[in-house]
Each structure stands twice: as C-alpha cells, then as structure tokens.
C-alpha cells in the first residue's frame, strides 16, 4: 500500500521521503504546491494542506499508513485533530507521528502540549502508532551560526543539565523504517514510543567549547538567561513563536532534555550505524564559504 507523508518538503519530511524512496516504498506527499516539490522519481504528489478537508480526503484515498508531521503554527492542534479524524474516516489505522521529547512533561510550552494532546488522541482512537519524540534538532543550530562566527559567543541558553540534540536525517531514517515496518505488517502492530536523541548530552559551555575547538579561537557561552535568545528568534519568526522558544529554553535550563537509559543503544540498533553527532554538524557548517 501507499504511505502518505505530510510536512514532506520541510527539514525532516524531505529526508523521510528520500529514505522511503530509497527503500522502494510507494509514497505520496501532501504539498501546497506540487510544481515546487522536488521529490524522487515515482513519488506521488497530492495538492493541499492539513486544513483543506476536500484535499485531505483525496490524499487519503488508497493510503494505509500515515506520517503525520505538524509544523509549529498557531493552529497546529487543529491540523493534527483534523488529519487524524480524516485518516480514521478513510480507514487509515497505521501512523508514525512526529511528537517531541518530554511532551507529557513540558506542558507549559505550547507545541509540547499540542503534541501531548495528539498522542492521547492516537491512543484513544485506537490507531497503531509509533510516536517519535525527538530532542532539539542539531540542524536548528544553523540559525545561530553567524552569531558565533561574528561575535565569538554561543547564544543558545542550553544550561548545564544537558540537551541530547539529534540530527534531522537520523529522525527521518528512523521514521522511514517505522513507516515501512507498520505498512508491511500483516495486521495492526502495538503502539510504541521512541525517544530520538543524539549520541551526546550537550551543555551550553560544552557546545561553546566544541565551537572553539572547531574554529581555533575562543567562543564563550552566552549564559542561561533566555531573553537574548528570544530576541534572536524574534528576528527569524513571529514573536509568539519566539516566546514559545524561550519557554522551551527555560525548561532546558531547569530540567534538561536528555536521553533515557537505553535510548541511544536502541536507535543505533534500528539504524545499524552510529548516530550523527554535534561534531559532525560542525564539520559541515562552522566555516564560511567563498563570498559569505
């Protein structure tokens, strides 16, 4: 049967589509503009979004398994509820859902609370689901690259409890493996939850030291106060969303965002290779190219 991928052109979704295609899985994506979607040969496109009821009904035709990725938006919860209701209506019972680590604990952070609600809906409606709970994406660090290079300061208020940042490509590969496993199963598989983490527990001072090592010059940690982080984020996203990022950062400092015992080993077993590290990320982004 065919797997439907939402959020298919974003940071994680595009890698999910690539991994599914590489494995020969029949795949359809939901996208607002199919003419702009760059997808591997053989991948179907369906035009629409998660609030377009008629488009969703068309996209779900002939689908058995859903990859549900809701972007952090003001109507994220509505999108999730609509998509899951229409999936159920179409007879789709197999889901891989991209949630967030500690969704059930960091409930004062809006997109954590939203994803916790969607997790509860998956359970209450009887879906067979793999809930993927990633930690903060290493890839997001590209947003603060120029701050580090220009000012010699690592500005993210990570704190000292630690954050197990994860590479989006690792998230996507686990998602593809789980989608195919569920899609090819003869019946509905039991639901389960996977924490998606990187191989290291990173602290603010520790990350600054990694940048220093890579650049060959001192990089200072900007400290645990999230106000500067909120200001930086407000230059790249709506202010409500920047405030939400601040709330998340406050939980990094107070609680951390760390792996549970056995998480890393379980992921390595699924992928059959080591997880990508923060050092791997720095190797590809820390230096400016010509003309930058």
N, C-alpha and C positions, 0 to 999 in steps of 0.2 A: 504494500500500500504506500501511499504518498504521505510525506511528512510536511506539515506547514510550519514555516518559520516566520515569526513576527520580529520586528526590530532588525530586519535582515541586512540593512545597509550600515548599521552602526558599528561601534568599536568591537563588540562581542559578536553580534549577529552575522556580520560578513564572514568572520572566521568560522562560525558554525556552518554556514552554507558551503564554504570551501571544504571543510572537513567531511561533510555529508557527501558532497560530490566526489571527493577523492575516494570515498568508500563505496561509491556506486549506488547510494540511496536515492530513491525517487523523491525529489524535493520541489516544493512550491514556496515562493515567498510572497508575503503581503507587503506592498510598497505603494506609496502615494503616486509615484511617477515611474512606471516601468521603463520608460525610454531612457531614464538616467541610471537605472540599476545595472551595475556591472556584475554579472553573475556567470558562473561556469556554464559551459555548454550543457544543455539538457535540463537545466533548472527552469521550472515554470514560473511565470510571474502572474500575480493577481493584483489588480489595482484597487486601492482603498486604504482605509486606516481602521483603527480599533474602535472608532465611534461611528463608522459607516455601516449600519446594520445590513443593508442590502448587499454591500460589497463583502462583508464578512460571511454572510450566508453563502454567497457564490464561492468564496475562497475555501470554505469548509467542505464543499462537495467533493466526495471521494477521498477524504482525509481520514486516517486512523489515529495519527499521533501529532501532537501539537508542541512546538517550542514556544512558550509564552515569555516574551521579554517586554516589559512595560518601562518606557523611559521615565525619568523623574520629572513629572509635569504636575501642574495643579489638578488635573483630572485623572491622575494615574489610577486611583482606586476604581473610578467609574469604568475606565478602559478594561481593567482586569475583570471586573464583575460582568461586564457585557460580553467580553470574549469567552469567559468560562461558561456563561449561560448559553451562548450560541453554540459553543462547542458541544455541550451536553445535548442541546436540541438536535444537532447534526449527527449524534451518535458517536462523537469522539470521546473516548474514555481514557486515553493514554496521553500523559502530559509530562513534559520536563519544564519546570518553572524556575526562572532566574529570580531568586529572592536575594537576601543579604544576610551575612553572618550576624548573629545576635538579634535577629528581627524580633524575637519574642522578649528581649530584654531592653533594648534601646527604644522604648515605645514613645519617648518624648520627641524623637526625630521623625518627622512626618513620613518620609519614604520607607523607614523601617516599620512604622506602624501599619502603613498600607500593605507592605509585603507580608507582614504577620497576618493581616486580615485575609489576604488572598490564600495564604497557606491554610488557614482554617476553613475557607470555602472549599478548597480542593478536598480536604478530608471529609467535610460534611456532605458533599455532593457525590462522594463515592468514586472519585477518579483514582486510577492507578498512576501515581505520580512520583517522579524523582524531583525533589526540591533541592536546588543548588543554592548554597548560601556562601557566596564569595566574600572575602575580605576586600578592603580597599584595593582598587586597581593600580598596579605599578604604572600602567600607561598614563594615568592621570597626572603623573609627575611631569609630563611634558609641559604642562601649563606653567610650572614654576621654574623651568629650565633657565629662561633669560634672567630671572631674578638672581639665581645662583651665579650665573656667568658674569653678570654686570655688577653685582653688589657683594659677592662673596658671602652671602647669607642664605642658609636653607630656611625658608619661611614657614613650612608646614608645622603646626603645633601638634606634633606626634606624641610628645610626652615620653615618660620613661617606662610605662607599663608594657609598651610594645604593640606594633601592628604587623600582622603577617601578610604583607602586601602580596597580591597574586597577579600574574601576567594574564591578560585577556585571552591570549592564544591557548593557555592551559585551560582556562574556563571553557572556551569553545570546544576544545578537543574532548574534554570530559562530557560536555553536553551532547556532542555528536555520538559518542559511544553509547551514552544512555538512551538517546533517541532511537538509535538502531536496535539496541537490546530490547527496548519496550515494543517497538514496532514489529519486530520479527518474532516476538514471543507468541506461542500458540494461544495463550489466554492472558487475562489481566494479571500483571505482576503486583506484589505487595508494594505499597508506597514506602519510600525511604528518603532520608535527608543526608546530603553530603556537604560538609564544610569544604570550601575551596580556598586554599591558603597557599602562600609561597613557602619556600624552604627555610626562611629565616624570620625570627621575631625582631623587628626593626624598631629602634628608638630614635627620637629626634637627634640627640648627639651622635648616635651611631651612624645615621644616614649622612649627617654633615661630615663625619669622618670618611665615609665612602666617597663622597664628592671630593674632599680634599685629596684623598689618595689618587683618584682618577685624574684630577686637574693638575696635581703637583703644586698646589698653593692652598693656603688656609681657607676653609669655608666654615663659618660659625653657625651654630644653631640659633635661630631667632627666638626661642623660648616658647613657653606653654600658653601664653596669652593668645586667645583666638581672634582678637579684634582685628589685628593686621591681616590675618588670613581671610576674614570676612571681607575686608576692603579689597584685597586682591581678587577674590572670587567675584565680587560685585562688578569688576571691570570686564568679566567674561560671561556673566549670566545675570538673569533678573535678580533683584535684591532679595526677594523672598527666598529664592533658591540659595543665594549666598548665605543668608541667615541659617537656612537648613544645614548647609555645610558646616557652619560654625557650631551648631548644636551637635553634629556628629563629632567634630573635633574635640568638643568638651568631653564627650564620652570616651574618646581615645585617651585623653589625659586622665580621667577619673577611673576608667575601667580597663583600658586597653582593648585591642581587637586581635586576640591571639588564637592560635590553633588549640584544639583539644588533643588529648593524648591519642596517638594513632592516626591523626588526620593526614599528616604528610606521608606516612607509610602507605596508607590506603590509596592516596592519589597516585603515588609512584607505581603501585601495583596495577591500577587501572590503566595508566598511560604507558607503562612499560619503559619508562625513562625518568631521569631526574626532572624536578620542577625547575622552571626558569627563575633566576634569582635577580635581586636588585642590581648586582654587579653586571649581570648580562644586559640589563636595561641600560645601565650607564655606558657600557661599551658601544652602544649604538646611538647615544644621544648627547653625551657630555661635551663633545667638541662642536664648534661651529664649522659649517662647510663654507666653501668659497662664496663670497657675496652676501653672507649673512651679517 
